[in-house]
């Protein structure tokens, strides 16, 4: 639902996308659709934990 709610264009903000010299670790432009940005990865983690708890998976016993 997160991707659908953002749409194709805005869902890019979830991933590591930087323009030239925008980030010191990426002096070249980067369009990485496989790795989440830090803040967005925290949101994805929250959604995964929520799903584990909703489905009452055995793993839920280890989630705080």
N, CA, C and O atoms as a DFTB+ gen file, in Angstrom:
256 C
 N C O
     1  1       0.813      -1.199       0.000
     2  2       0.000       0.000       0.000
     3  2       0.860       1.269       0.000
     4  3       0.461       2.290      -0.558
     5  1       2.006       1.204       0.608
     6  2       2.857       2.393       0.677
     7  2       3.228       2.872      -0.719
     8  3       3.115       4.061      -1.017
     9  1       3.668       1.958      -1.575
    10  2       4.067       2.348      -2.930
    11  2       2.887       2.904      -3.717
    12  3       3.013       3.910      -4.415
    13  1       1.736       2.236      -3.598
    14  2       0.553       2.686      -4.321
    15  2       0.098       4.061      -3.835
    16  3      -0.311       4.907      -4.630
    17  1       0.173       4.274      -2.526
    18  2      -0.280       5.556      -1.989
    19  2       0.622       6.707      -2.443
    20  3       0.157       7.837      -2.593
    21  1       1.903       6.425      -2.662
    22  2       2.835       7.465      -3.110
    23  2       2.789       7.661      -4.622
    24  3       2.996       8.768      -5.118
    25  1       2.521       6.591      -5.344
    26  2       2.557       6.665      -6.800
    27  2       3.955       6.431      -7.338
    28  3       4.933       6.448      -6.591
    29  1       4.039       6.214      -8.633
    30  2       5.316       5.857      -9.261
    31  2       6.391       6.920      -9.062
    32  3       7.527       6.591      -8.719
    33  1       6.056       8.162      -9.267
    34  2       7.049       9.240      -9.173
    35  2       7.494       9.474      -7.729
    36  3       8.693       9.516      -7.453
    37  1       6.553       9.625      -6.817
    38  2       6.895       9.956      -5.433
    39  2       7.488       8.776      -4.658
    40  3       8.155       8.983      -3.644
    41  1       7.259       7.550      -5.116
    42  2       7.838       6.413      -4.408
    43  2       9.359       6.376      -4.562
    44  3      10.041       5.665      -3.824
    45  1       9.885       7.132      -5.509
    46  2      11.341       7.228      -5.659
    47  2      12.002       7.790      -4.411
    48  3      13.170       7.502      -4.152
    49  1      11.279       8.583      -3.637
    50  2      11.854       9.174      -2.428
    51  2      12.204       8.112      -1.390
    52  3      12.970       8.389      -0.468
    53  1      11.664       6.916      -1.519
    54  2      11.959       5.842      -0.580
    55  2      13.360       5.271      -0.782
    56  3      13.946       4.692       0.133
    57  1      13.882       5.441      -1.985
    58  2      15.133       4.796      -2.357
    59  2      16.295       5.769      -2.412
    60  3      16.122       6.984      -2.318
    61  1      17.487       5.203      -2.568
    62  2      18.708       6.000      -2.640
    63  2      18.806       6.611      -4.032
    64  3      19.282       5.980      -4.976
    65  1      18.353       7.832      -4.135
    66  2      18.437       8.617      -5.365
    67  2      19.105       9.942      -5.019
    68  3      18.574      10.721      -4.227
    69  1      20.253      10.195      -5.603
    70  2      20.953      11.455      -5.371
    71  2      21.407      12.049      -6.693
    72  3      21.804      11.334      -7.613
    73  1      21.341      13.351      -6.768
    74  2      21.861      14.072      -7.920
    75  2      23.376      14.199      -7.765
    76  3      23.925      13.858      -6.717
    77  1      24.046      14.687      -8.800
    78  2      25.495      14.899      -8.746
    79  2      25.855      15.762      -7.544
    80  3      25.261      16.820      -7.333
    81  1      26.823      15.313      -6.760
    82  2      27.360      16.025      -5.598
    83  2      26.318      16.361      -4.528
    84  3      26.555      17.245      -3.704
    85  1      25.198      15.693      -4.522
    86  2      24.176      15.941      -3.496
    87  2      24.550      15.279      -2.174
    88  3      24.178      15.764      -1.106
    89  1      25.285      14.173      -2.247
    90  2      25.685      13.430      -1.044
    91  2      27.174      13.130      -1.147
    92  3      27.640      12.713      -2.207
    93  1      27.938      13.335      -0.060
    94  2      29.394      13.149      -0.144
    95  2      29.821      11.719      -0.500
    96  3      30.892      11.524      -1.074
    97  1      29.004      10.730      -0.170
    98  2      29.360       9.345      -0.500
    99  2      29.043       8.983      -1.947
   100  3      29.490       7.951      -2.449
   101  1      28.277       9.827      -2.608
   102  2      27.865       9.574      -3.990
   103  2      28.109      10.813      -4.842
   104  3      27.165      11.534      -5.166
   105  1      29.368      11.070      -5.211
   106  2      29.646      12.278      -6.001
   107  2      29.004      12.226      -7.385
   108  3      28.718      13.265      -7.981
   109  1      28.783      11.034      -7.886
   110  2      28.093      10.866      -9.162
   111  2      26.601      10.693      -8.890
   112  3      26.204      10.330      -7.782
   113  1      25.801      10.947      -9.876
   114  2      24.368      10.712      -9.750
   115  2      24.117       9.229      -9.498
   116  3      24.785       8.377     -10.085
   117  1      23.162       8.918      -8.631
   118  2      22.833       7.524      -8.342
   119  2      21.316       7.359      -8.311
   120  3      20.596       8.191      -7.759
   121  1      20.853       6.280      -8.910
   122  2      19.428       5.912      -8.930
   123  2      19.352       4.453      -8.511
   124  3      19.321       3.561      -9.359
   125  1      19.321       4.208      -7.214
   126  2      19.350       2.854      -6.667
   127  2      17.966       2.483      -6.160
   128  3      17.545       2.954      -5.103
   129  1      17.269       1.660      -6.891
   130  2      15.922       1.233      -6.512
   131  2      15.920      -0.062      -5.705
   132  3      14.878      -0.701      -5.557
   133  1      17.087      -0.451      -5.180
   134  2      17.163      -1.670      -4.377
   135  2      17.466      -1.386      -2.912
   136  3      17.299      -2.269      -2.070
   137  1      17.906      -0.180      -2.593
   138  2      18.247       0.172      -1.215
   139  2      17.410       1.373      -0.773
   140  3      17.284       2.365      -1.491
   141  1      16.847       1.255       0.420
   142  2      16.037       2.336       0.967
   143  2      16.912       3.392       1.623
   144  3      17.992       3.088       2.128
   145  1      16.441       4.636       1.613
   146  2      17.074       5.696       2.395
   147  2      16.828       5.401       3.874
   148  3      15.928       4.633       4.213
   149  1      17.611       5.995       4.734
   150  2      17.538       5.687       6.165
   151  2      16.139       5.884       6.747
   152  3      15.575       4.952       7.321
   153  1      15.580       7.061       6.609
   154  2      14.266       7.323       7.205
   155  2      13.184       6.430       6.614
   156  3      12.296       5.957       7.323
   157  1      13.270       6.209       5.330
   158  2      12.276       5.379       4.674
   159  2      12.427       3.916       5.069
   160  3      11.432       3.196       5.153
   161  1      13.655       3.466       5.314
   162  2      13.848       2.077       5.734
   163  2      13.226       1.844       7.108
   164  3      12.751       0.745       7.398
   165  1      13.227       2.855       7.940
   166  2      12.573       2.748       9.253
   167  2      11.073       2.568       9.072
   168  3      10.453       1.796       9.804
   169  1      10.480       3.268       8.108
   170  2       9.053       3.121       7.821
   171  2       8.753       1.720       7.289
   172  3       7.756       1.114       7.682
   173  1       9.595       1.203       6.406
   174  2       9.427      -0.159       5.882
   175  2       9.531      -1.163       7.016
   176  3       8.738      -2.103       7.081
   177  1      10.495      -0.984       7.912
   178  2      10.635      -1.869       9.078
   179  2       9.353      -1.876       9.907
   180  3       8.891      -2.929      10.347
   181  1       8.795      -0.704      10.113
   182  2       7.559      -0.598      10.899
   183  2       6.424      -1.371      10.228
   184  3       5.651      -2.054      10.899
   185  1       6.329      -1.263       8.920
   186  2       5.283      -1.969       8.187
   187  2       5.477      -3.489       8.245
   188  3       4.503      -4.234       8.356
   189  1       6.713      -3.940       8.172
   190  2       7.004      -5.380       8.262
   191  2       6.625      -5.898       9.639
   192  3       5.990      -6.946       9.756
   193  1       7.011      -5.173      10.682
   194  2       6.676      -5.574      12.051
   195  2       5.162      -5.608      12.241
   196  3       4.630      -6.530      12.858
   197  1       4.485      -4.618      11.718
   198  2       3.019      -4.570      11.806
   199  2       2.403      -5.803      11.133
   200  3       1.466      -6.397      11.665
   201  1       2.924      -6.180       9.979
   202  2       2.423      -7.355       9.268
   203  2       2.670      -8.644      10.028
   204  3       1.802      -9.515      10.074
   205  1       3.835      -8.772      10.620
   206  2       4.165      -9.961      11.419
   207  2       3.188     -10.092      12.578
   208  3       2.697     -11.183      12.866
   209  1       2.913      -8.984      13.236
   210  2       1.996      -9.005      14.374
   211  2       0.557      -9.275      13.934
   212  3      -0.156     -10.033      14.593
   213  1       0.123      -8.669      12.835
   214  2      -1.239      -8.881      12.352
   215  2      -1.480     -10.334      11.962
   216  3      -2.559     -10.878      12.198
   217  1      -0.473     -10.956      11.367
   218  2      -0.600     -12.346      10.932
   219  2      -0.357     -13.342      12.058
   220  3      -0.507     -14.550      11.880
   221  1       0.022     -12.812      13.226
   222  2       0.294     -13.645      14.399
   223  2       1.305     -14.756      14.076
   224  3       1.134     -15.913      14.459
   225  1       2.340     -14.365      13.371
   226  2       3.403     -15.303      13.036
   227  2       4.212     -15.632      14.287
   228  3       4.313     -14.797      15.185
   229  1       4.786     -16.827      14.364
   230  2       5.598     -17.176      15.535
   231  2       6.698     -16.158      15.809
   232  3       7.083     -15.948      16.960
   233  1       7.193     -15.539      14.774
   234  2       8.233     -14.531      14.905
   235  2       7.785     -13.344      15.746
   236  3       8.620     -12.636      16.309
   237  1       6.480     -13.117      15.840
   238  2       5.934     -11.991      16.588
   239  2       6.348     -12.021      18.061
   240  3       6.412     -10.975      18.707
   241  1       6.627     -13.200      18.589
   242  2       7.074     -13.322      19.977
   243  2       8.412     -12.621      20.216
   244  3       8.745     -12.271      21.348
   245  1       9.156     -12.425      19.164
   246  2      10.498     -11.812      19.289
   247  2      10.507     -10.328      18.901
   248  3      11.548      -9.672      18.953
   249  1       9.353      -9.817      18.517
   250  2       9.252      -8.422      18.078
   251  2       8.776      -7.566      19.234
   252  3       7.803      -7.896      19.913
   253  1       9.466      -6.474      19.446
   254  2       9.083      -5.568      20.536
   255  2       8.409      -4.348      19.982
   256  3       8.011      -3.464      20.740
